[in-house]
C-alpha cells in the first residue's frame, strides 16, 4: 500500500474515535480502493476496528455504564453468526449507507426535546431493555455480515431514548464495537483458509496513534454537544464513503 494511506488511516481513526466509533466502514472503502483482495477486506477492516476501539477504550471507559453488559451479551452471538454469512455486498452497502446518512442528519438536528420526553427515569429501565436488547442483537448481525462493529446504530438509540448522555453513548459504542468486531472477525475467519497479516501492520500503527489522540480529546477536553456534532459529521462521511465506493464498481 502507498505510504499516503497511513496518513489517511491516522486521520480517519482520529475522527472516528472522537465519536466513539471504530472506523471499519471507512476502512472497508479504503482497502477496496487500495486494491486489496476482496475476500480479505472485511477481516482487515475488523482487525483495524478492534485496534482502534481497544486503544480508544482507555479514554472512554470512565464514561461507561453497566447497561452495556447485557447489550453486548445479546449482540456477540449474532455478530459471529453474521460473520459466517455471505451476502451481496452491492445491495447491503447502499442500504447501510442510506441508514447511516439518515442517522447523521438526525443527530445534527437539536433533539434535546425528544430526549427529555424519553428521560423520565435515570439509567436503563426494564421497559427500555425490551427493545434495546433485540435491536442490539440485530446490530450485531448486521455488523457481522458487512464487517463493521455497528456501534454507529447503538449510539443514537441510547441517546434518543434517554438511556445515556453523549459521552456515555460514545463509551458504550466503543465497547460495543470492540466486542462485536472480535466476534465478527471470528465468524469471517471461519470462511478464510489464510489471512496475510504483514500488509495490515503499517495501517494498524497509524490507527493506534489516531485512535488514542482522537478519543483523548473527545473524552477529556471536548464538551458533550461538540462530541455529538463530531459523531454526526463522521456518520455522514461514512455514508458518503460507502456510496462513493459502491459507485466506483459501476
C-alpha positions as CSV (number, residue, x, y, z in Angstrom):
1,X,0.0,0.0,0.0
2,X,1.1,3.6,-0.7
3,X,2.5,5.3,2.4
4,X,0.0,8.0,1.9
5,X,-2.7,5.6,3.1
6,X,-1.1,5.6,6.6
7,X,-1.9,9.3,6.9
8,X,-5.4,8.7,5.8
9,X,-5.9,5.9,8.3
10,X,-4.5,8.1,11.1
11,X,-6.9,10.9,10.3
12,X,-9.8,8.5,10.0
13,X,-9.1,6.8,13.3
14,X,-8.8,10.2,15.0
15,X,-12.2,11.3,13.7
16,X,-14.0,8.1,14.3
17,X,-12.6,7.6,17.9
18,X,-13.7,11.2,18.7
19,X,-17.3,9.9,18.2
20,X,-16.8,6.6,19.9
21,X,-16.6,4.7,16.6
22,X,-14.1,2.1,15.3
23,X,-13.9,3.2,11.7
24,X,-14.5,-0.2,10.0
25,X,-16.9,1.3,7.5
26,X,-14.2,3.7,6.2
27,X,-11.6,1.1,6.3
28,X,-13.7,-1.2,4.1
29,X,-13.8,1.6,1.5
30,X,-10.1,2.4,1.7
31,X,-9.0,-1.1,1.4
32,X,-11.2,-1.7,-1.6
33,X,-9.8,1.4,-3.3
34,X,-6.3,0.4,-2.4
35,X,-6.8,-2.8,-4.4
36,X,-6.7,-5.3,-1.5
37,X,-8.2,-8.7,-2.5
38,X,-11.9,-8.5,-1.6
39,X,-12.1,-11.7,0.4
40,X,-9.7,-10.3,2.9
41,X,-11.2,-6.8,3.2
42,X,-13.9,-7.4,5.9
43,X,-11.4,-9.2,8.1
44,X,-8.8,-6.5,7.7
45,X,-11.4,-3.8,8.5
46,X,-12.5,-5.6,11.6
47,X,-8.9,-6.0,12.8
48,X,-8.3,-2.3,12.4
49,X,-11.6,-1.6,14.2
50,X,-10.5,-3.8,17.1
51,X,-7.2,-2.0,17.3
52,X,-9.0,1.4,17.2
53,X,-11.6,0.7,19.8
54,X,-9.3,-1.2,22.1
55,X,-7.0,1.9,22.0
56,X,-9.7,4.5,22.4
57,X,-11.4,2.4,25.2
58,X,-8.7,3.5,27.6
59,X,-10.0,7.1,27.3
60,X,-13.7,6.3,27.0
61,X,-14.0,3.6,29.7
62,X,-14.5,6.0,32.5
63,X,-17.8,7.1,30.9
64,X,-19.2,3.6,30.6
65,X,-22.3,2.3,32.4
66,X,-23.2,-1.3,33.5
67,X,-26.1,-1.3,31.0
68,X,-23.6,-2.1,28.2
69,X,-23.1,-5.6,29.6
70,X,-26.4,-7.2,28.6
71,X,-26.4,-5.3,25.3
72,X,-23.0,-6.9,24.4
73,X,-24.2,-10.4,25.6
74,X,-27.2,-10.1,23.2
75,X,-25.1,-8.9,20.3
76,X,-22.0,-11.1,20.2
77,X,-23.7,-14.4,19.2
78,X,-25.4,-12.6,16.2
79,X,-22.2,-10.8,15.2
80,X,-20.4,-14.2,15.0
81,X,-23.3,-15.6,13.0
82,X,-23.3,-12.6,10.7
83,X,-19.6,-13.1,10.0
84,X,-20.3,-16.5,8.7
85,X,-23.0,-15.4,6.3
86,X,-22.3,-14.4,2.7
87,X,-24.5,-11.6,1.2
88,X,-24.4,-9.4,-1.9
89,X,-22.2,-6.5,-1.0
90,X,-23.7,-4.1,-3.5
91,X,-27.3,-4.2,-2.1
92,X,-26.3,-4.1,1.5
93,X,-23.8,-1.2,1.0
94,X,-26.5,1.0,-0.4
95,X,-28.9,0.1,2.3
96,X,-26.4,0.7,5.1
97,X,-25.2,4.0,3.6
98,X,-28.8,5.2,3.4
99,X,-29.4,4.4,7.1
100,X,-26.2,6.0,8.2
101,X,-26.9,9.2,6.2
102,X,-30.3,9.4,7.9
103,X,-28.8,8.9,11.4
104,X,-26.2,11.6,10.7
105,X,-28.7,14.2,9.6
106,X,-30.9,13.4,12.6
107,X,-28.0,13.8,15.0
108,X,-27.3,17.3,13.6
109,X,-30.8,18.4,14.4
110,X,-31.3,19.7,18.0
111,X,-33.1,16.7,19.6
112,X,-32.8,17.5,23.3
113,X,-36.6,17.9,23.5
114,X,-37.0,14.4,22.1
115,X,-34.5,13.0,24.6
116,X,-36.2,14.8,27.5
117,X,-39.5,13.1,26.7
118,X,-37.9,9.7,27.0
119,X,-35.8,10.6,30.0
120,X,-38.4,10.1,32.7
121,X,-36.2,7.7,34.6
122,X,-32.5,7.5,35.1
123,X,-30.5,4.7,33.5
124,X,-31.9,1.8,31.6
125,X,-35.4,0.7,32.8
126,X,-36.7,-2.8,32.2
127,X,-39.1,-1.4,29.6
128,X,-36.2,0.0,27.6
129,X,-34.5,-3.3,27.6
130,X,-37.5,-4.8,25.7
131,X,-36.4,-3.1,22.5
132,X,-32.8,-2.2,23.2
133,X,-31.6,-5.8,23.6
134,X,-33.3,-7.2,20.4
135,X,-32.0,-4.2,18.5
136,X,-28.5,-4.8,19.8
137,X,-28.7,-8.4,18.5
138,X,-29.8,-7.1,15.1
139,X,-27.0,-4.6,15.1
140,X,-24.5,-7.4,15.9
141,X,-25.9,-9.4,13.0
142,X,-25.7,-6.5,10.5
143,X,-22.2,-5.6,11.7
144,X,-21.0,-9.2,11.4
145,X,-22.3,-9.6,7.8
146,X,-20.7,-6.4,6.4
147,X,-17.6,-6.3,8.6
148,X,-18.2,-3.4,10.9
149,X,-18.8,-3.1,14.7
150,X,-22.2,-1.3,14.2
151,X,-21.8,0.9,17.2
152,X,-22.9,3.7,14.8
153,X,-26.5,2.4,15.3
154,X,-26.2,1.9,19.1
155,X,-25.1,5.5,19.8
156,X,-28.3,7.3,18.6
157,X,-30.5,4.5,20.2
158,X,-29.0,5.1,23.6
159,X,-29.0,8.8,23.3
160,X,-32.5,9.3,21.9
161,X,-34.1,7.1,24.4
162,X,-32.5,8.9,27.3
163,X,-30.6,5.8,28.3
164,X,-27.2,7.6,28.2
165,X,-25.8,11.1,27.5
166,X,-23.4,11.9,24.6
167,X,-20.2,10.7,26.2
168,X,-21.8,7.7,27.9
169,X,-23.3,6.7,24.5
170,X,-19.9,7.1,22.8
171,X,-18.3,5.0,25.5
172,X,-20.9,2.3,25.1
173,X,-20.5,2.5,21.3
174,X,-16.7,1.9,21.7
175,X,-17.1,-1.2,23.9
176,X,-19.9,-2.5,21.7
177,X,-17.8,-2.2,18.6
178,X,-14.8,-3.8,20.2
179,X,-16.8,-6.9,21.3
180,X,-18.7,-7.3,18.1
181,X,-15.6,-6.7,15.9
182,X,-13.9,-9.5,17.8
183,X,-16.7,-12.0,17.3
184,X,-17.5,-10.8,13.8
185,X,-13.8,-11.3,12.9
186,X,-14.0,-14.8,14.3
187,X,-17.0,-15.5,12.1
188,X,-15.2,-14.3,9.0
189,X,-12.1,-16.3,9.8
190,X,-14.2,-19.5,9.5
191,X,-14.5,-18.7,5.8
192,X,-10.9,-17.9,5.2
193,X,-8.1,-20.5,4.8
194,X,-5.4,-17.9,5.4
195,X,-5.1,-14.2,6.3
196,X,-1.8,-12.5,5.4
197,X,-1.1,-10.0,8.2
198,X,2.0,-8.2,7.0
199,X,0.1,-5.8,4.8
200,X,-2.1,-4.5,7.6
201,X,0.7,-3.7,10.0
202,X,1.5,-0.1,8.8
203,X,-2.1,1.0,8.8
204,X,-2.6,-0.6,12.2
205,X,0.1,1.6,13.7
206,X,-1.5,4.7,12.2
207,X,-4.9,3.6,13.6
208,X,-3.4,3.2,17.1
209,X,-2.0,6.7,17.1
210,X,-5.1,8.3,15.6
211,X,-7.5,6.5,17.9
212,X,-5.7,7.4,21.1
213,X,-5.4,11.1,20.1
214,X,-9.0,11.4,19.0
215,X,-10.5,9.6,21.9
216,X,-8.4,11.5,24.4
217,X,-9.6,14.9,23.3
218,X,-13.2,13.8,22.9
219,X,-13.4,12.1,26.3
220,X,-11.4,14.6,28.3
221,X,-11.4,18.0,26.5
222,X,-14.5,18.4,24.3
223,X,-18.0,19.5,25.5
224,X,-20.8,16.9,25.1
225,X,-22.6,18.9,22.4
226,X,-19.4,19.0,20.3
227,X,-18.9,15.3,20.6
228,X,-22.4,14.8,19.3
229,X,-21.7,17.1,16.3
230,X,-18.5,15.3,15.6
231,X,-20.3,12.0,15.6
232,X,-23.0,13.3,13.2
233,X,-20.4,14.6,10.8
234,X,-18.4,11.3,10.9
235,X,-21.6,9.3,10.3
236,X,-22.4,11.3,7.2
237,X,-18.8,10.9,6.0
238,X,-19.2,7.1,6.4
239,X,-22.3,7.1,4.3
240,X,-20.7,9.2,1.5
241,X,-17.6,7.0,1.5
242,X,-19.7,3.8,1.3
243,X,-21.8,5.2,-1.6
244,X,-18.7,6.5,-3.4
245,X,-17.0,3.2,-3.1
246,X,-20.1,1.4,-4.5
247,X,-20.3,3.8,-7.4
248,X,-16.7,3.0,-8.4
249,X,-17.8,-0.5,-9.2
250,X,-20.3,0.6,-11.8
